[in-house]
Amino acid sequence: MEKVPKVLFVSPIYKEKIWGGRKLESQLGRKIPEGFIGESWEVSVYGSDISLIENPEFQNLPLTTLIQKAPNEVLGKPFANSGLPLLVKVIDAKEKLSVQVHPDDAYALEFDPKSKGKKECWYVLSADPGAELVVGFDINTSREEYESLVKKNLGESVLRKWKVKAGDVFLLNPGTIHAIGGGVVLLEVQQSSDSTYRVYDYGRIGDDGKPRELHLEKALSVLNFEKSNGNEKLEKIPLGFQPFPRYLFTSNDKFRLESWEFDQAQNFTFSSLAEPACFGIFFTTSGSVYFPELQRKVGPGETFFVTASGFSETISAYADPGTKLTFMSAGSDMVKFQF
């Protein structure tokens, strides 16, 4: 096998959704399929949705195949036996999504053994004026009270709604009720799982001509009914200058999310941030990055994957002024990150 690339590029997997739009085309400049495209799975090894590699030497090879052949080099030693633990998406919500909740690992293991729990984080890329996200409850409630409201079609009345703008970040722990409002495009990093329980869906009709399935019993079993304390909205914490400003949003047991920001044009290197070295997934939130060694420029709205080998060996790069990179990696209980 040829040497594992320092940087991997993979093809997005597009998903048509009844609530989707066309902003992945109009805002990110992508060529997308016809229809209402609601999701782009940027990096995935979940189920049958396996990212295909674009690098010439591994053209169209499933990412899982490369991981199986060289797990230490691609993911790093902490994940060599468990596989890629993350799923990264871009979501375009032309209309609001269903109100839903995700279970934790323990509940999923017992009731959804084919999947896992699902902790996730949202980074808002754009929002129409007045656009909202639902995150948490606006009052303290209970299983019985909320079930009664849902059955009266009043389930939205006790939800906490947040007006949002580009750059806002929210952490959704398992059990947190949530929904993406219409007019929002966001980056989502999550556990590699699709355990989702719909609380209700406004009576919308699915592709089969019937109301979309709800999972009320499971949802009520995992919901946190306490009033939101506001901690779901994350502030960025300065991490220092190396040699560019680096900010942390969250470093939890499932994933880490940072923002790297380049006010001016600058040469820099990707070097190991963790011990032992592990992979990193980057989304170019704005601006662009050029890799001289690869002779490739990564523009706004593009995703790239730096392998564990890439971080170990270092990679030279050049950032245009105004570039922002969103960095995502695995949970801090598996590796020790600098800062």
C-alpha positions as CSV (number, residue, x, y, z in Angstrom):
1,M,0.0,0.0,0.0
2,E,1.2,3.5,-0.8
3,K,2.0,5.8,2.1
4,V,-1.0,7.3,3.9
5,P,-1.5,10.9,2.9
6,K,-0.9,13.6,5.4
7,V,-4.1,15.3,4.3
8,L,-7.2,13.4,3.0
9,F,-10.0,14.9,0.9
10,V,-13.3,13.0,0.8
11,S,-16.4,13.4,-1.3
12,P,-19.5,14.8,0.5
13,I,-22.6,12.5,0.8
14,Y,-25.7,14.6,0.0
15,K,-29.1,13.9,1.6
16,E,-32.4,15.1,0.3
17,K,-34.8,16.2,3.0
18,I,-38.3,17.7,2.9
19,W,-37.0,20.6,5.0
20,G,-33.8,21.1,2.9
21,G,-32.8,23.9,0.5
22,R,-30.2,24.9,-2.0
23,K,-27.8,27.0,0.1
24,L,-25.0,24.5,-0.2
25,E,-25.0,25.6,-3.8
26,S,-25.7,29.3,-3.5
27,Q,-23.6,30.0,-0.4
28,L,-20.9,27.3,-0.5
29,G,-20.6,27.2,-4.3
30,R,-21.0,23.4,-4.5
31,K,-22.4,21.3,-7.3
32,I,-25.2,19.4,-5.5
33,P,-27.9,17.1,-6.8
34,E,-31.3,18.3,-7.8
35,G,-34.0,18.7,-5.1
36,F,-34.1,19.9,-1.5
37,I,-30.7,19.0,-0.2
38,G,-30.8,19.2,3.6
39,E,-27.5,17.5,4.6
40,S,-24.0,17.1,3.4
41,W,-22.2,14.3,5.3
42,E,-18.7,15.7,5.1
43,V,-16.8,12.8,6.8
44,S,-18.7,9.6,7.6
45,V,-18.1,6.0,8.3
46,Y,-21.6,5.4,9.7
47,G,-23.6,2.5,8.4
48,S,-23.6,2.4,4.6
49,D,-22.8,6.1,4.3
50,I,-19.0,5.7,3.8
51,S,-16.9,8.7,2.6
52,L,-14.9,8.1,-0.6
53,I,-11.4,9.4,-0.8
54,E,-10.6,12.0,-3.5
55,N,-6.8,11.9,-3.3
56,P,-5.4,10.7,-6.6
57,E,-3.4,7.8,-5.2
58,F,-6.5,6.5,-3.4
59,Q,-9.2,7.7,-5.7
60,N,-12.7,6.5,-4.7
61,L,-11.3,4.2,-2.0
62,P,-13.8,4.0,0.9
63,L,-12.4,5.8,4.0
64,T,-13.1,2.7,6.1
65,T,-10.8,0.6,3.8
66,L,-7.9,2.9,4.4
67,I,-8.6,3.0,8.1
68,Q,-8.7,-0.8,8.2
69,K,-5.3,-1.0,6.4
70,A,-3.6,1.7,8.4
71,P,-5.5,2.6,11.5
72,N,-2.6,4.0,13.5
73,E,-1.5,6.2,10.6
74,V,-5.0,7.5,9.8
75,L,-6.7,7.8,13.2
76,G,-3.9,7.4,15.7
77,K,-3.2,4.7,18.3
78,P,-6.1,5.6,20.6
79,F,-8.7,4.8,17.9
80,A,-6.9,2.0,16.0
81,N,-9.3,-0.6,17.3
82,S,-12.5,1.4,17.5
83,G,-12.6,3.3,14.2
84,L,-13.5,6.9,13.5
85,P,-15.7,8.1,16.3
86,L,-17.1,11.2,14.7
87,L,-19.6,12.2,12.0
88,V,-19.4,15.7,10.5
89,K,-22.2,17.3,8.6
90,V,-23.3,20.6,7.0
91,I,-27.0,21.2,7.4
92,D,-29.2,23.5,5.3
93,A,-32.6,24.0,6.9
94,K,-34.9,25.9,4.6
95,E,-37.7,24.9,6.8
96,K,-37.6,23.9,10.5
97,L,-36.6,20.4,11.5
98,S,-38.6,18.2,13.7
99,V,-38.3,18.6,17.5
100,Q,-36.1,15.8,18.7
101,V,-33.7,14.3,21.2
102,H,-30.8,11.9,21.3
103,P,-30.0,9.2,23.9
104,D,-26.8,8.6,25.7
105,D,-24.6,5.6,25.2
106,A,-26.1,3.5,28.0
107,Y,-29.7,4.0,26.7
108,A,-28.7,3.3,23.1
109,L,-26.8,0.2,24.1
110,E,-30.0,-1.3,25.6
111,F,-32.6,0.0,23.3
112,D,-30.8,0.9,20.0
113,P,-27.8,-1.5,20.0
114,K,-27.2,-1.0,16.3
115,S,-26.2,2.6,17.0
116,K,-24.7,4.6,19.8
117,G,-25.6,7.6,21.9
118,K,-25.4,11.0,20.3
119,K,-23.7,14.0,21.7
120,E,-23.4,16.8,19.1
121,C,-22.4,20.4,18.6
122,W,-23.7,23.1,16.2
123,Y,-21.6,25.9,14.7
124,V,-23.9,28.4,12.9
125,L,-22.5,29.2,9.4
126,S,-25.3,31.6,8.3
127,A,-28.7,32.6,9.6
128,D,-31.5,34.6,8.0
129,P,-32.8,37.6,10.0
130,G,-34.8,36.3,12.9
131,A,-33.8,32.7,12.4
132,E,-33.9,30.5,15.5
133,L,-32.6,27.3,17.1
134,V,-34.5,25.4,19.8
135,V,-32.2,24.2,22.5
136,G,-33.6,23.0,25.8
137,F,-36.8,23.8,27.8
138,D,-37.9,27.3,28.8
139,I,-39.5,26.0,32.0
140,N,-39.1,23.1,34.4
141,T,-41.5,20.4,33.3
142,S,-42.0,16.7,33.7
143,R,-42.6,13.6,31.6
144,E,-46.3,13.7,32.3
145,E,-46.7,17.4,31.8
146,Y,-44.8,17.5,28.5
147,E,-46.5,14.4,27.1
148,S,-49.8,16.1,27.7
149,L,-48.6,19.3,25.9
150,V,-47.4,17.3,22.9
151,K,-50.7,15.4,22.6
152,K,-52.5,18.8,22.6
153,N,-50.1,20.0,19.9
154,L,-48.6,22.5,22.4
155,G,-45.2,20.9,22.6
156,E,-43.5,24.0,21.2
157,S,-44.9,26.3,23.8
158,V,-42.3,25.4,26.5
159,L,-39.2,25.2,24.4
160,R,-36.3,27.7,24.7
161,K,-35.8,29.5,21.4
162,W,-32.5,31.3,20.6
163,K,-32.1,34.0,17.9
164,V,-28.9,33.1,16.2
165,K,-26.2,34.5,13.9
166,A,-23.1,33.2,12.2
167,G,-20.5,32.1,14.6
168,D,-22.9,31.0,17.4
169,V,-22.1,27.6,18.8
170,F,-24.3,25.2,20.9
171,L,-23.5,22.0,22.7
172,L,-26.3,19.4,22.8
173,N,-25.7,16.8,25.4
174,P,-27.8,13.6,25.2
175,G,-31.3,14.3,26.6
176,T,-31.4,17.9,25.4
177,I,-34.5,18.7,23.3
178,H,-33.7,20.6,20.2
179,A,-34.6,21.7,16.7
180,I,-33.0,23.7,13.9
181,G,-35.2,26.5,12.6
182,G,-35.7,27.5,9.0
183,G,-33.1,29.8,7.4
184,V,-30.1,28.3,9.3
185,V,-27.0,26.7,7.8
186,L,-24.8,25.0,10.3
187,L,-21.8,22.7,10.8
188,E,-22.5,19.8,13.0
189,V,-20.0,17.5,14.7
190,Q,-21.4,14.5,16.5
191,Q,-20.8,11.0,17.6
192,S,-20.9,8.5,14.7
193,S,-24.5,7.6,15.4
194,D,-28.0,8.2,14.0
195,S,-30.0,7.6,17.2
196,T,-32.7,10.3,16.9
197,Y,-36.1,10.3,18.5
198,R,-38.7,12.7,17.1
199,V,-40.9,14.3,19.6
200,Y,-43.2,15.8,17.0
201,D,-43.0,17.1,13.4
202,Y,-45.7,19.7,13.0
203,G,-47.9,17.1,11.1
204,R,-45.7,17.1,8.1
205,I,-46.1,14.4,5.4
206,G,-43.1,12.3,4.5
207,D,-42.1,10.9,1.1
208,D,-44.5,8.0,1.5
209,G,-47.5,10.3,1.8
210,K,-48.0,9.6,5.5
211,P,-47.1,11.7,8.6
212,R,-43.5,11.2,9.5
213,E,-42.9,8.6,12.3
214,L,-42.6,9.9,15.9
215,H,-40.7,8.2,18.7
216,L,-42.5,9.8,21.7
217,E,-42.1,6.9,24.1
218,K,-38.3,6.7,23.6
219,A,-38.0,10.5,23.6
220,L,-39.9,10.9,26.9
221,S,-37.6,8.2,28.4
222,V,-34.4,10.2,27.7
223,L,-35.4,13.8,27.8
224,N,-33.9,16.2,30.5
225,F,-37.0,18.1,31.6
226,E,-35.2,20.7,33.6
227,K,-35.2,24.4,32.4
228,S,-32.2,25.3,30.3
229,N,-29.6,27.2,32.3
230,G,-28.2,28.8,29.1
231,N,-24.9,26.8,29.2
232,E,-25.8,25.1,26.0
233,K,-24.5,28.2,24.1
234,L,-20.7,28.1,24.1
235,E,-18.3,31.0,24.3
236,K,-14.9,30.7,22.7
237,I,-11.9,30.6,25.1
238,P,-8.6,31.9,23.9
239,L,-5.9,29.2,23.9
240,G,-2.9,31.4,23.0
241,F,-1.0,32.3,19.9
242,Q,0.9,29.6,17.9
243,P,1.5,31.6,15.8
244,F,-2.2,32.5,15.1
245,P,-5.1,33.0,17.5
246,R,-6.6,29.6,18.5
247,Y,-9.9,29.4,20.4
248,L,-11.6,26.5,22.2
249,F,-15.4,25.9,22.2
250,T,-15.5,22.5,23.9
251,S,-13.3,19.6,24.8
252,N,-15.5,16.9,26.2
253,D,-15.6,13.1,26.4
254,K,-16.8,12.7,22.7
255,F,-15.1,15.5,20.7
256,R,-13.2,18.7,20.7
257,L,-14.1,21.9,18.7
258,E,-11.8,24.8,18.1
259,S,-11.6,27.9,15.9
260,W,-8.2,28.9,14.2
261,E,-8.3,32.5,13.0
262,F,-5.9,34.2,10.7
263,D,-6.2,38.0,10.6
264,Q,-3.4,38.3,8.1
265,A,-1.8,36.2,5.4
266,Q,0.6,33.8,7.0
267,N,2.6,30.6,6.6
268,F,2.0,28.1,9.4
269,T,2.3,24.3,10.1
270,F,0.0,21.6,11.2
271,S,1.9,19.9,14.0
272,S,0.7,17.4,16.6
273,L,-1.8,19.0,19.1
274,A,-2.3,15.8,21.1
275,E,-0.4,13.0,22.9
276,P,-0.5,10.5,21.3
277,A,-1.0,12.1,17.9
278,C,-4.5,11.6,16.4
279,F,-6.6,12.8,13.4
280,G,-8.2,16.2,13.0
281,I,-11.1,17.3,10.7
282,F,-11.1,20.8,9.5
283,F,-13.9,22.9,7.9
284,T,-12.8,26.1,6.1
285,T,-15.3,28.5,7.6
286,S,-14.0,31.5,5.7
287,G,-10.9,32.3,3.5
288,S,-8.7,29.6,2.1
289,V,-5.6,27.5,2.9
290,Y,-2.9,26.5,0.4
291,F,-0.8,23.3,0.8
292,P,2.4,23.8,-1.2
293,E,3.4,20.1,-0.8
294,L,0.1,19.0,-2.3
295,Q,-0.3,21.9,-4.7
296,R,-3.9,22.2,-3.6
297,K,-5.9,25.2,-2.3
298,V,-8.9,24.6,0.0
299,G,-11.5,27.2,-0.3
300,P,-14.4,28.4,1.9
301,G,-16.9,25.8,2.8
302,E,-14.6,22.9,2.1
303,T,-13.6,20.1,4.5
304,F,-10.3,18.3,4.8
305,F,-9.0,15.5,7.1
306,V,-5.5,15.6,8.6
307,T,-4.3,12.1,9.4
308,A,-2.4,11.2,12.6
309,S,0.7,10.7,10.4
310,G,0.2,14.2,9.0
311,F,0.2,15.8,12.4
312,S,3.2,13.7,13.5
313,E,5.2,14.7,10.4
314,T,3.9,18.3,10.3
315,I,2.4,19.9,7.2
316,S,3.3,23.3,5.8
317,A,0.4,25.6,4.8
318,Y,-0.4,29.2,3.9
319,A,-3.6,30.9,5.1
320,D,-5.1,33.9,3.3
321,P,-6.1,36.9,5.4
322,G,-9.5,36.5,7.1
323,T,-9.2,32.7,7.1
324,K,-11.1,30.8,9.8
325,L,-10.7,27.0,10.3
326,T,-13.0,25.0,12.5
327,F,-11.0,22.1,14.0
328,M,-12.7,19.0,15.2
329,S,-11.2,16.0,16.8
330,A,-12.0,13.2,19.2
331,G,-12.8,13.2,22.9
332,S,-10.3,14.4,25.4
333,D,-10.6,11.2,27.5
334,M,-8.8,9.3,24.7
335,V,-6.0,11.8,24.1
336,K,-4.3,14.7,25.9
337,F,-4.5,17.9,23.9
338,Q,-2.1,20.8,24.3
339,F,-3.8,23.7,26.2
